[in-house]
């Protein structure tokens, strides 16, 4: 490993080993299964199985699918390749847009160089839910474990991809398809601006060596306001393909660590539920899974309050069970 925190390499190696176990279990289960089924077949703890399956989905070995029973399934779509998980090869799905191909290349560099960092934001949601998410974005958002890791990643991207970077803002600016966009590297967590954090995520990178789709969804919903078209679409697709148990746990985490931003979540969820027509007017497809979204949001709120009683303050509309 080229720099980084002691123990990070072991955590990364453990994640890769679990991804192989999860792949084998998923294949033996007929190529499609729930997280609990994979956990049982592989002998992994549920959360470890979830992170492993997420890794497989982001690498393009599996896709997330929501069943008619509303359960989340992972479905194998191509053969396992350890070199891709290690970042020595980059898988780009046919027809992938340049911005997302660039994001996948950055993910590969992070894996290959052992940088303690991961994608967040729209690119995380797109790659995590592929092929369901269709929106074009112009920015790649990244969270790094520390300022040292953010600087190291910026230097590597500058050297390998020719991206310019300004360390004062830890931001790389590069035009994508003639649109002004960039790669924003945020040390420690999701930033509202250079001085204000919405959510600190270093301990999540430390514990699991990666972030997940649900981190990106909670990050969107914790913003001061969400755009009723772009942010709402990202949150919509992210929620439909999220694991509700993980989503509930991360909601509690942001509630305890950054309560002022957690207070934004109920309002932003209401904005999302009212955004269907605005999303359609923006040229984005609102498919039949919108009805699924409404059901999942109701279940997500109930599960969060049930497992984390303190969050009842957020979701006052959830009825107290007898």
N, C-alpha and C positions, 0 to 999 in steps of 0.2 A: 504494500500500500504506500502511496506517495503522500506522506503526511497524514493528518487526521487524528482523531482521538483514539487512545488505546482501547481495545475491545470492539471498536467499530467493525473491524475486519471479521471478527468472530461472529458478530451479529449478522453481517451480510452473508457470510458463508452458511449460517444456520437457515436464513431465509431461502437461499438457493436450494439447500437440501430439502426443505419442507415443500418447495415448489415442485421438485421431482416426485416426492411422495404423493402430493396432491394430484399431479398429472397421472401417475400410475393408478391411483384410486379412482379417479374420474374415468379413465379408460376402462377399468374393470367393472365399473358401474354402468357401462353401456354408452359412455360418452356424454351423458348429461345427468346432473345430480345437484342436490341442494348442498349448502355448506355443512349442515348437520350430517348428511349422508357421507360426504367426503371425510369429515372428521372421524366418523365412526369406522369407516373402511380403512383409513390411513393410520389411525391411532393418535392423530394430532388433537390438541385442544382446539375448541371451536374457533377461538380468535386466531390461533396460529394457522389453522386451515383457511380461514378467511383471507388473511394476508397473503398466503401462498397462492390461493385462487386468484386474488387481485393481481398478483405478479404475473400469473399466466395470462390473464385477460389483457393486461397492458402490453405484454409482449406479443399478443396476437395469436396465442395458442388456443384461446377460448374466448367465448363471448358471454355476456350477461343476458339472460332472458327472464322475463316476468311471466310466470305461468298463469293459466286461467284461474288457478287456485290462489293467486296473488303471492305464491312463494317465489323466491329468487332462485334461479337455476344458473349453473355454469355449464356451457356446452362446448365440447372440444371441436375445433374447426381445422386444425392442422397439427402435424407431428412436432414433438418436443425437440428443441435444439438448445443444448446447454450454452453454446457459444454466443447465442443471442442474449440469453439471460446475463451472461458475463460482460456484455457490451462489446464483444469483438466483431459482431455482425449486427446490422440494423435491419429489422423487418419493417418495410413500409407497405401497407396494403395497396393493391392496385387502385389507381385513381385518387390516392390521398392528396389533399391540398398541400401546397408548399409549406405553409406555416406549421402544419401538423407534422409533416415530414421533418421539418427543422426541429420541432419539439422532440420527436422520437430520436433524432441524432443526438440531441443534448442529453436525453435520458441514457443513451448508450455511453456517452462520454462520462457521465456521472458514475455509471456502473463500472466501466473499465478502469477509471482512474481512482475509484474508491472514495469519491467525494461524498461527504455527508450532506446530501441535499436531495430534493425531489421537486417535481412539478407541483403546481397548485393552480387554482383558477380555471379558466375556460379550457385550456389545453388538457389539463388533468381530467376534466369532465368529458371532453371529446374522446380522448384515448381510453379512458376507463369504460365508456359506454359504447365504443365503436362496435357496430356501424350505425347505431341509432341516432347519434347527435349529428346535425347537419349544418350548424351555424359556422360562418367564417369569422375568425377573430384576427387581430393583427399583433397581439402581444403574447409572449411566453413568460409566465410568472413562475419563479422558482423560490423555494424557501431553503436556506442553508442553515446548518447547525449553529454556526458562529460567524463572526466577521472574518476570521481567518479562513474558514472554508468558503465563504462567499468570495473573498479575494482570490483564493486559489482557483475556484471555478471560473471566475472572470478572466484570469490570466490564461487558463487552458483554452477557453472559448475564443479569446483574442488570438491565440497562437494557431489553433486548429481550424477555426471558422472565419477568421479575419474580422471578428466583430470588435467595434470600438467600445471602450468602457470608461465610465467616469466613476471612480471609486467613492467620491463624496456622496453620490446617490446610489451606489451599487447598481447602476443601471446601464445596460448596453443598448445603444440605439442602432437600428439597422432597417433599411426599407424592405418591406416584403411586398412583392407584386405592385411596386410603385406606390404603396400606401405606407405612411410613416408608422412604424411599429417598433418593437424592441423586446429585449429580454431583461426583465426586472428581477434581480437577485436580492432577496430580502433576508438578511441574517437574523436568525432567531424566530421569526414568525411572520404572519401576514401584517403588512403595514398599511395604515391609512394615509400616512405621509412619512417623511423621513424621521419624524420624532415621536409618532404615536402608533403603537401596536394595537391591532384589533384582537389578535390571538397569538400567544406564544406557542410555538410548536417544536422547539428543540427537543423536549423530552419525548415527543412522539417519534422523532427521527432516531433518538438514542435507543428507545425501547424496541422499535420494530424495523429500523433501517429503511423505512419508506413511509410515505403518506398515502392516503387512499382517496377514492372518489368521494367518500363521505366527508373527509377533511375539506375538500373543495366546496361541497354543498353547504356545509355549516359555515365556511368562510364567506360564501355568497350571502347567506341569510343573516349573517352577523354585521353586514355593512350598514352604515348609517341609513342609506336608502338603496334600493335596487332599481335599476332601469327596468321599466315594465315591458320592455321588449327583449333586449339582449341578455341581461342578467336573469330575467324571468325565464327565458327559454332554457338557459344553462341549468338553472335550478330545477326547472320542470323535468328535463331529461335526467338530470342527476338523481333526483328523488325517485323517479320511476324505477331506476335500476340500482338503488341503494339497498343495503341490508339495514333493516330498521333497528336491530339491536345495536349495531355499530353506530348508527346515526344517533340513537338515544344516548349512548355512552359519551359520544363526542359533544352532544348538546349540553350534557351535564358538565363536561370538562370546561367548555367555554363559559358556562354559567358561573362556575366557581372561580375561574381564573380571570375572567373579564366580564363581570356582570353588566356593566354599562353597555356593552355591545350585545350581550345576550338579550337585553331588553328590546333590541331591534327585531328579533326573530318573529314574534307574533305579527307585528305590523307587516314585515316583508312577506310572510306566508300569505297574509290577506291580499297583499298586492299581487302576488303570484296567482292566486286563485281568480283574481279579477282580470288577468292579463291575456286571456285566451284570444280575444278578437284583435288586440293590439299586436300580439305575436303573429297572427295570420296576416295582418296588414303589413307587417315587416317582411313578408315574403317567406316566412318559415312555416313548415307544415305542422299543424296540430292534429296528431293522429288519434286513433280511437283510444290510445292509452291515457288521454286526458281524464276520462272517467276513473281509470285506475289511479291516477295521481290524487284525485280528491279522496278516494278511499284510503290510499296509503298515508296521506297527511293526517287523516283522522286517527289511523292506527298508530302512526308515529308519535302523535301527541299523547295518546293513551299509554303507550308503552313507556315513553319517557317519564311521565308522571308516576306510573306504577313502579318503575325500577329506581327512580331518583325523585323522591318525594319533594325535595326542595324546589324542583322545577315547576311545581304547581303554581308558583307565583307567575310563571311565564304563560302557562296554558290554563287560564282560569275557566275556559269554556269546556274543559274536560270534566265530565260529571264524576263525582266521588262514588266509587263502587261500594255497595253495601257489604 
